[in-house]
């Protein structure tokens, strides 16, 4: 059913649950995992011109750290990629390029609540990507997960 799963990460804590779910699915289906981090060219362009190189370097370093976290979460091999561009477009293009069966991502990333007003990356990927997209919401502190018959369910 799933041979290739793309996990899009931005390194935020809110994407952790999406990573866990994607890695679990990959293990269950023996799927190849691709971990993608996108340096948002909008973040780079909006920084002062004299600082753009430093901003790009800092975001790439954040990407390396985010990818390392995913790698450390599994014993499976993980294909890792850092790209620059508009995140939703890059995620869509990358998933198509590797013929992914699914894209997994969190519903809220680094920019948090303010993205709600202008539309989130996850929303754009869901609307435009022809590949199935699994969005995973980060649970609130008072929401836990229980496990019944080996299948995680929310309490």
Backbone as a chain_set.jsonl record, in Angstrom:
{"seq": "XXXXXXXXXXXXXXXXXXXXXXXXXXXXXXXXXXXXXXXXXXXXXXXXXXXXXXXXXXXXXXXXXXXXXXXXXXXXXXXXXXXXXXXXXXXXXXXXXXXXXXXXXXXXXXXXXXXXXXXXXXXXXXXXXXXXXXXXXXXXXXXXXXXXXXXXXXX", "coords": {"N": [[0.816, -1.193, 0.0], [1.833, 1.351, 0.916], [4.763, 2.486, -0.377], [6.593, 4.509, -0.558], [7.107, 7.168, 1.564], [6.849, 10.548, 2.226], [8.064, 12.675, 4.618], [7.435, 15.771, 5.775], [9.171, 18.202, 7.45], [9.589, 20.916, 9.725], [11.114, 21.271, 11.83], [9.878, 22.038, 14.162], [8.34, 21.589, 17.4], [5.702, 20.865, 17.146], [5.471, 19.204, 14.973], [6.317, 16.753, 15.691], [4.591, 14.578, 16.412], [3.489, 13.938, 13.929], [5.751, 12.994, 12.622], [6.269, 10.703, 14.149], [3.946, 9.158, 13.591], [4.197, 8.83, 10.811], [6.623, 7.418, 10.649], [5.888, 5.089, 11.98], [3.919, 4.066, 10.226], [5.551, 3.662, 7.988], [7.231, 1.662, 8.946], [5.385, -0.411, 9.391], [4.517, -0.941, 6.783], [6.839, -1.418, 5.494], [7.995, 0.704, 4.105], [9.842, 3.114, 2.184], [11.382, 5.932, 3.611], [11.349, 9.385, 3.151], [12.736, 12.314, 4.24], [11.988, 15.64, 4.332], [13.062, 18.943, 4.42], [12.28, 22.316, 4.097], [13.806, 25.276, 3.261], [12.42, 28.241, 3.732], [11.99, 30.452, 1.251], [10.727, 32.859, 1.448], [11.099, 33.674, 4.082], [13.827, 34.138, 4.017], [14.011, 36.157, 2.045], [12.583, 38.197, 3.293], [14.221, 39.108, 5.245], [16.702, 41.555, 6.267], [18.73, 42.735, 3.594], [21.553, 42.581, 3.914], [21.755, 40.568, 5.74], [20.806, 38.237, 4.661], [22.307, 36.01, 3.717], [23.303, 34.963, 6.12], [20.876, 34.37, 7.334], [19.851, 32.402, 5.604], [21.826, 30.426, 5.985], [21.409, 29.89, 8.712], [18.807, 28.862, 8.666], [19.22, 26.599, 7.068], [20.886, 25.172, 8.781], [19.089, 24.693, 10.856], [17.413, 23.002, 9.452], [19.136, 20.798, 9.022], [19.364, 19.94, 11.662], [16.683, 19.283, 12.225], [16.251, 17.177, 10.449], [18.158, 15.386, 11.39], [17.0, 14.736, 13.816], [14.78, 13.253, 12.971], [16.071, 11.09, 11.742], [17.307, 9.964, 13.996], [15.128, 8.924, 15.255], [14.43, 6.495, 14.257], [15.346, 3.168, 13.252], [15.449, 2.574, 10.678], [16.529, 3.242, 7.297], [16.787, 6.579, 6.171], [16.033, 8.792, 3.644], [17.303, 11.921, 3.14], [16.619, 15.36, 2.589], [17.262, 18.749, 1.873], [15.763, 21.584, 0.726], [15.253, 24.717, -1.015], [12.75, 27.205, -1.239], [9.284, 27.943, -1.881], [7.531, 26.51, 0.67], [5.093, 24.813, 0.401], [4.912, 24.394, -2.376], [7.406, 23.211, -2.911], [7.273, 20.87, -1.373], [5.143, 19.52, -2.622], [6.213, 19.256, -5.272], [8.53, 17.736, -4.73], [7.448, 15.366, -3.63], [5.998, 14.394, -5.813], [8.135, 13.977, -7.537], [9.557, 11.835, -6.401], [7.749, 9.901, -6.613], [5.934, 9.476, -4.484], [3.793, 7.755, -2.174], [2.447, 8.853, -0.129], [2.27, 11.875, 1.735], [3.347, 13.095, 4.773], [2.645, 15.328, 7.389], [2.749, 17.912, 9.91], [0.078, 19.9, 11.342], [0.47, 22.433, 12.235], [3.125, 24.608, 12.208], [6.362, 26.108, 12.565], [5.567, 28.799, 12.492], [3.252, 28.936, 13.89], [0.153, 30.003, 15.362], [-0.348, 32.394, 13.884], [-0.267, 31.783, 11.196], [-2.72, 30.782, 10.657], [-4.402, 32.797, 9.829], [-3.546, 33.461, 7.245], [-3.437, 31.135, 5.881], [-2.182, 27.881, 6.042], [0.874, 26.026, 5.428], [0.399, 23.285, 5.393], [-2.334, 23.233, 4.738], [-2.269, 24.282, 2.13], [-0.763, 22.311, 0.825], [-2.462, 20.101, 1.09], [-4.605, 21.003, -0.483], [-3.447, 21.243, -3.041], [-1.696, 19.156, -3.758], [-1.529, 16.144, -5.552], [-1.063, 13.741, -4.404], [-1.913, 11.586, -1.694], [-2.274, 13.21, 1.44], [-1.314, 13.118, 4.711], [-2.277, 14.717, 7.477], [-1.268, 15.546, 10.683], [-2.321, 16.363, 13.779], [-0.906, 18.066, 16.516], [-1.216, 16.92, 19.758], [-2.953, 18.442, 22.493], [-1.819, 19.295, 25.791], [-3.55, 18.131, 27.65], [-4.67, 16.081, 26.26], [-4.337, 12.745, 25.672], [-2.786, 9.76, 24.371], [-4.058, 6.53, 23.954], [-3.54, 3.021, 23.897], [-4.985, 0.473, 22.168], [-5.299, -2.862, 21.426], [-2.896, -2.758, 19.993], [-3.233, -0.601, 18.331], [-2.884, 2.819, 18.138], [-4.993, 5.129, 19.742], [-6.876, 8.082, 20.295], [-7.506, 9.316, 23.56]], "CA": [[0.0, 0.0, 0.0], [2.748, 2.485, 0.952], [6.146, 2.135, -0.677], [7.41, 5.698, -0.331], [6.439, 8.17, 2.381], [7.607, 11.783, 2.423], [7.77, 13.375, 5.865], [7.855, 17.165, 5.706], [9.405, 18.718, 8.798], [10.148, 22.254, 9.839], [11.901, 21.286, 13.053], [9.11, 22.502, 15.317], [7.817, 20.558, 18.285], [4.357, 20.46, 16.751], [5.526, 18.216, 13.903], [6.821, 15.51, 16.283], [3.598, 13.499, 16.326], [3.403, 13.562, 12.512], [6.934, 12.179, 12.345], [6.058, 9.4, 14.785], [2.923, 8.421, 12.843], [4.767, 8.466, 9.503], [7.625, 6.36, 10.85], [5.146, 3.876, 12.318], [3.348, 3.557, 8.976], [6.652, 3.178, 7.148], [7.666, 0.377, 9.502], [4.33, -1.405, 9.163], [4.411, -1.264, 5.363], [8.192, -1.544, 4.955], [8.095, 1.779, 3.116], [11.012, 3.993, 2.201], [11.08, 7.241, 4.196], [12.077, 10.567, 2.695], [12.513, 13.427, 5.153], [12.202, 16.872, 3.582], [13.019, 20.234, 5.1], [12.305, 23.379, 3.101], [14.208, 26.619, 3.668], [11.385, 29.116, 3.178], [12.625, 31.598, 0.595], [10.057, 34.069, 1.93], [11.789, 34.077, 5.311], [15.131, 34.678, 3.622], [13.791, 37.411, 1.317], [12.045, 39.237, 4.177], [15.264, 39.579, 6.155], [17.493, 42.633, 5.659], [19.591, 42.218, 2.527], [22.895, 42.274, 4.402], [21.695, 39.397, 6.622], [20.169, 37.113, 3.977], [23.201, 34.844, 3.71], [23.293, 34.412, 7.476], [19.538, 33.803, 7.558], [19.794, 31.149, 4.843], [22.691, 29.472, 6.688], [20.748, 29.512, 9.968], [17.668, 27.999, 8.333], [19.767, 25.317, 6.624], [21.339, 24.472, 9.985], [17.855, 24.216, 11.505], [16.986, 21.857, 8.646], [20.012, 19.65, 9.335], [18.987, 19.472, 13.002], [15.355, 18.66, 12.126], [16.437, 15.903, 9.755], [18.887, 14.509, 12.306], [16.015, 14.269, 14.802], [13.996, 12.188, 12.336], [16.979, 9.94, 11.594], [17.524, 9.372, 15.313], [13.866, 8.348, 15.721], [14.167, 5.215, 13.615], [16.489, 2.35, 12.847], [15.357, 2.446, 9.223], [17.249, 4.229, 6.5], [15.982, 7.745, 5.838], [16.562, 9.665, 2.609], [17.108, 13.27, 3.655], [16.761, 16.402, 1.581], [16.981, 20.139, 2.219], [15.538, 22.379, -0.489], [14.835, 26.091, -0.759], [11.648, 27.649, -2.078], [8.009, 28.086, -1.168], [7.371, 25.167, 1.239], [4.024, 23.979, -0.166], [5.291, 24.024, -3.744], [8.553, 22.299, -2.874], [6.794, 19.586, -0.859], [4.371, 18.935, -3.718], [7.14, 18.893, -6.347], [9.404, 16.654, -4.282], [6.646, 14.144, -3.498], [5.751, 13.907, -7.177], [9.407, 13.552, -8.11], [9.971, 10.526, -5.88], [6.58, 9.038, -6.778], [5.501, 9.132, -3.125], [2.435, 7.249, -1.963], [1.838, 9.665, 0.905], [3.033, 12.942, 2.371], [2.922, 13.266, 6.163], [3.108, 16.604, 7.937], [1.976, 18.463, 11.012], [-0.9, 20.914, 10.938], [0.924, 23.749, 12.662], [4.579, 24.567, 12.242], [7.148, 27.13, 13.251], [4.927, 30.096, 12.56], [2.178, 28.836, 14.873], [-1.218, 30.456, 15.145], [-0.514, 33.488, 12.923], [-0.453, 31.221, 9.86], [-4.15, 30.493, 10.482], [-5.04, 33.907, 9.133], [-3.166, 33.539, 5.833], [-3.423, 29.791, 5.301], [-0.98, 27.166, 6.433], [1.552, 25.2, 4.43], [-0.333, 22.007, 5.329], [-3.58, 23.45, 3.998], [-1.937, 24.435, 0.71], [-0.347, 21.011, 0.296], [-3.68, 19.289, 0.983], [-5.414, 21.492, -1.602], [-2.815, 21.223, -4.363], [-0.897, 17.955, -4.029], [-2.366, 15.025, -5.985], [-0.693, 12.58, -3.594], [-2.581, 11.662, -0.389], [-1.556, 13.952, 2.472], [-1.725, 12.814, 6.08], [-1.953, 15.795, 8.405], [-1.351, 15.041, 12.048], [-2.418, 17.454, 14.743], [-0.21, 17.893, 17.785], [-2.188, 16.854, 20.846], [-2.811, 19.372, 23.606], [-1.259, 18.654, 26.983], [-4.566, 17.346, 28.358], [-5.11, 14.997, 25.388], [-3.337, 11.694, 25.629], [-3.062, 8.651, 23.468], [-4.135, 5.224, 24.582], [-3.286, 1.992, 22.9], [-5.885, -0.673, 22.24], [-5.014, -3.886, 20.416], [-1.766, -2.368, 19.174], [-3.565, 0.542, 17.484], [-3.015, 4.02, 18.944], [-6.236, 5.883, 19.635], [-6.921, 9.204, 21.237], [-8.342, 9.081, 24.735]], "C": [[0.861, 1.259, 0.0], [4.148, 1.971, 0.676], [7.092, 3.287, -0.382], [6.585, 6.734, 0.41], [7.373, 9.364, 2.53], [7.135, 12.417, 3.722], [8.315, 14.786, 5.723], [7.994, 17.685, 7.126], [9.931, 20.135, 8.723], [10.95, 22.393, 11.134], [11.15, 21.734, 14.285], [8.631, 21.315, 16.156], [6.464, 20.039, 17.841], [4.351, 19.427, 15.628], [5.942, 16.826, 14.436], [5.845, 14.343, 16.129], [3.434, 13.025, 14.887], [4.578, 12.675, 12.124], [6.735, 10.777, 12.917], [5.053, 8.545, 14.019], [3.484, 7.955, 11.503], [5.785, 7.341, 9.638], [6.957, 5.036, 11.201], [4.537, 3.252, 11.06], [4.433, 2.979, 8.068], [7.141, 1.821, 7.633], [6.644, -0.719, 9.209], [4.25, -1.857, 7.71], [5.77, -1.451, 4.696], [8.421, -0.517, 3.848], [9.4, 2.553, 3.285], [10.566, 5.355, 2.727], [11.973, 8.301, 3.576], [11.729, 11.689, 3.66], [12.926, 14.71, 4.431], [12.069, 18.085, 4.492], [13.14, 21.304, 4.03], [12.715, 24.685, 3.769], [13.233, 27.564, 2.96], [12.039, 30.364, 2.585], [11.97, 32.907, 0.99], [10.696, 34.579, 3.207], [13.132, 34.712, 4.988], [14.944, 36.051, 2.98], [13.302, 38.537, 2.219], [13.072, 39.749, 5.186], [16.048, 40.707, 5.477], [18.529, 42.048, 4.688], [20.971, 41.807, 3.034], [22.93, 41.02, 5.279], [21.151, 38.149, 5.929], [21.032, 35.863, 3.945], [23.218, 34.156, 5.066], [21.954, 33.75, 7.784], [19.419, 32.465, 6.852], [20.623, 30.065, 5.546], [22.031, 28.973, 7.974], [19.574, 28.569, 9.701], [18.141, 26.636, 7.825], [20.271, 24.502, 7.812], [20.144, 23.921, 10.76], [17.326, 22.983, 10.773], [17.824, 20.623, 8.924], [19.666, 19.06, 10.7], [17.638, 18.744, 12.97], [15.454, 17.286, 11.482], [17.161, 14.905, 10.654], [17.936, 13.93, 13.359], [15.168, 13.13, 14.225], [14.849, 10.933, 12.199], [17.175, 9.198, 12.923], [16.283, 8.677, 15.852], [13.579, 6.977, 15.145], [15.465, 4.477, 13.323], [16.516, 2.176, 11.339], [16.193, 3.517, 8.537], [16.292, 5.351, 6.127], [16.712, 8.548, 4.761], [16.283, 11.086, 3.058], [17.432, 14.316, 2.59], [16.443, 17.756, 2.203], [16.882, 20.888, 0.901], [15.16, 23.799, -0.078], [13.72, 26.456, -1.729], [10.427, 27.933, -1.237], [7.654, 26.698, -0.653], [6.296, 24.304, 0.587], [4.382, 23.51, -1.569], [6.424, 23.014, -3.768], [8.118, 20.918, -2.391], [6.04, 18.837, -1.953], [5.31, 18.414, -4.822], [8.021, 17.708, -5.956], [8.636, 15.331, -4.211], [6.328, 13.547, -4.863], [7.02, 13.309, -7.773], [9.883, 12.192, -7.638], [8.838, 9.509, -5.966], [6.078, 8.529, -5.424], [4.068, 8.624, -3.123], [1.691, 8.084, -0.938], [2.821, 10.732, 1.358], [2.479, 13.067, 3.785], [3.493, 14.577, 6.693], [2.216, 17.035, 9.093], [1.033, 19.543, 10.506], [-0.487, 22.317, 11.353], [2.429, 23.682, 12.827], [5.197, 25.704, 13.014], [6.405, 28.43, 13.449], [3.693, 30.1, 13.454], [0.848, 29.408, 14.427], [-1.35, 31.525, 14.064], [-0.697, 32.975, 11.503], [-1.926, 30.921, 9.59], [-4.815, 31.565, 9.63], [-4.724, 33.933, 7.637], [-3.095, 32.167, 5.163], [-2.116, 29.093, 5.596], [-0.376, 26.411, 5.258], [0.793, 23.882, 4.276], [-1.624, 22.158, 4.515], [-3.305, 23.55, 2.499], [-1.524, 23.114, 0.09], [-1.571, 20.116, 0.115], [-4.494, 19.703, -0.238], [-4.777, 21.252, -2.966], [-2.104, 19.926, -4.725], [-1.809, 16.788, -4.434], [-2.1, 13.733, -5.201], [-1.417, 12.695, -2.253], [-1.686, 12.327, 0.663], [-2.152, 13.602, 3.825], [-1.295, 13.981, 6.947], [-2.214, 15.286, 9.81], [-1.281, 16.227, 12.995], [-1.631, 17.107, 15.999], [-1.26, 17.904, 18.882], [-1.898, 17.912, 21.898], [-2.326, 18.596, 24.821], [-2.273, 17.767, 27.698], [-5.141, 16.216, 27.502], [-4.003, 13.952, 25.351], [-3.697, 10.672, 24.591], [-3.136, 7.385, 24.302], [-3.899, 4.199, 23.498], [-4.201, 0.804, 23.16], [-5.52, -1.631, 21.111], [-3.887, -3.462, 19.477], [-2.036, -1.183, 18.258], [-3.719, 1.77, 18.351], [-4.358, 4.703, 18.665], [-6.179, 7.017, 20.63], [-7.862, 8.86, 22.38], [-9.534, 10.003, 24.731]], "O": [[0.649, 2.147, -0.825], [4.662, 1.123, 1.405], [8.244, 3.077, -0.005], [5.511, 7.132, -0.04], [8.535, 9.216, 2.909], [5.943, 12.667, 3.901], [9.521, 14.976, 5.569], [7.051, 17.619, 7.914], [10.628, 20.508, 7.78], [11.403, 23.481, 11.487], [11.737, 21.804, 15.365], [8.534, 20.189, 15.669], [6.114, 18.894, 18.127], [3.309, 18.829, 15.36], [5.914, 15.844, 13.694], [6.248, 13.242, 15.755], [3.256, 11.83, 14.65], [4.411, 11.711, 11.378], [7.003, 9.783, 12.242], [5.274, 7.351, 13.819], [3.269, 6.811, 11.104], [5.802, 6.415, 8.827], [7.41, 3.978, 10.766], [4.633, 2.041, 10.858], [4.244, 1.928, 7.455], [7.432, 0.935, 6.829], [7.012, -1.829, 8.822], [3.95, -3.019, 7.433], [5.85, -1.622, 3.479], [8.97, -0.834, 2.793], [9.97, 2.629, 4.373], [9.515, 5.867, 2.343], [13.19, 8.137, 3.486], [10.553, 11.982, 3.874], [14.063, 14.846, 3.98], [11.095, 18.229, 5.231], [14.0, 21.216, 3.154], [12.07, 25.148, 4.71], [13.233, 27.664, 1.734], [12.566, 31.213, 3.304], [12.592, 33.964, 0.881], [10.823, 35.789, 3.397], [13.528, 35.7, 5.606], [15.642, 37.002, 3.332], [13.573, 39.707, 1.948], [12.814, 40.719, 5.9], [16.056, 40.805, 4.25], [19.118, 40.998, 4.945], [21.497, 40.777, 2.613], [24.001, 40.47, 5.535], [21.046, 37.098, 6.562], [20.52, 34.76, 4.131], [23.155, 32.93, 5.156], [21.906, 32.696, 8.418], [18.936, 31.495, 7.437], [20.175, 28.927, 5.685], [22.086, 27.783, 8.287], [19.374, 27.595, 10.426], [17.517, 25.619, 8.128], [20.104, 23.283, 7.846], [20.194, 22.799, 11.263], [16.851, 22.037, 11.4], [17.288, 19.521, 9.049], [19.671, 17.842, 10.88], [17.474, 17.709, 13.616], [14.807, 16.338, 11.928], [16.821, 13.722, 10.678], [18.061, 12.767, 13.742], [14.877, 12.157, 14.92], [14.391, 9.834, 12.509], [17.203, 7.968, 12.964], [16.376, 7.913, 16.813], [12.581, 6.353, 15.507], [16.528, 5.078, 13.169], [17.499, 1.684, 10.785], [16.516, 4.552, 9.12], [15.129, 5.105, 5.807], [17.865, 8.937, 4.942], [15.132, 11.427, 3.332], [18.374, 14.177, 1.81], [15.483, 17.896, 2.96], [17.788, 20.838, 0.069], [14.792, 24.045, 1.07], [13.745, 26.064, -2.896], [10.524, 28.137, -0.027], [7.487, 25.781, -1.457], [6.572, 23.153, 0.248], [4.172, 22.345, -1.906], [6.404, 22.069, -4.557], [8.549, 19.905, -2.943], [6.279, 17.651, -2.177], [5.201, 17.263, -5.244], [8.232, 16.791, -6.751], [9.12, 14.3, -4.679], [6.383, 12.331, -5.041], [6.982, 12.268, -8.429], [10.539, 11.469, -8.388], [8.952, 8.394, -5.456], [5.832, 7.338, -5.237], [3.248, 9.011, -3.955], [0.462, 8.045, -0.869], [4.035, 10.524, 1.365], [1.264, 13.137, 3.968], [4.663, 14.895, 6.478], [1.08, 16.578, 9.23], [1.173, 20.035, 9.387], [-1.05, 23.294, 10.861], [2.947, 22.798, 13.509], [4.632, 26.199, 13.989], [6.589, 29.101, 14.465], [3.146, 31.164, 13.744], [0.47, 29.307, 13.26], [-2.373, 31.566, 13.38], [-1.247, 33.697, 10.672], [-2.339, 30.817, 8.435], [-5.686, 31.27, 8.811], [-5.551, 34.382, 6.843], [-2.727, 32.068, 3.993], [-1.047, 29.675, 5.411], [-1.026, 26.188, 4.237], [0.571, 23.418, 3.157], [-1.954, 21.297, 3.699], [-4.031, 22.968, 1.692], [-1.891, 22.822, -1.048], [-1.699, 19.445, -0.909], [-5.019, 18.848, -0.952], [-5.491, 21.074, -3.953], [-1.931, 19.636, -5.908], [-2.766, 16.483, -3.721], [-2.838, 12.756, -5.332], [-1.529, 13.798, -1.719], [-0.493, 12.036, 0.755], [-3.35, 13.772, 4.052], [-0.102, 14.217, 7.138], [-3.247, 14.675, 10.087], [-0.311, 16.985, 13.005], [-1.69, 15.977, 16.484], [-2.103, 18.801, 18.929], [-0.741, 18.239, 22.161], [-2.42, 17.369, 24.859], [-1.896, 16.756, 28.29], [-6.007, 15.473, 27.964], [-2.857, 14.266, 25.029], [-4.778, 10.711, 24.004], [-2.364, 7.2, 25.243], [-4.046, 4.491, 22.312], [-4.185, 0.212, 24.24], [-5.445, -1.221, 19.952], [-3.925, -3.777, 18.288], [-1.162, -0.794, 17.483], [-4.588, 1.794, 19.222], [-4.79, 4.832, 17.52], [-5.523, 6.928, 21.668], [-8.882, 8.198, 22.187], [-10.357, 9.953, 25.646]]}, "num_chains": 1, "name": "protein.A"}
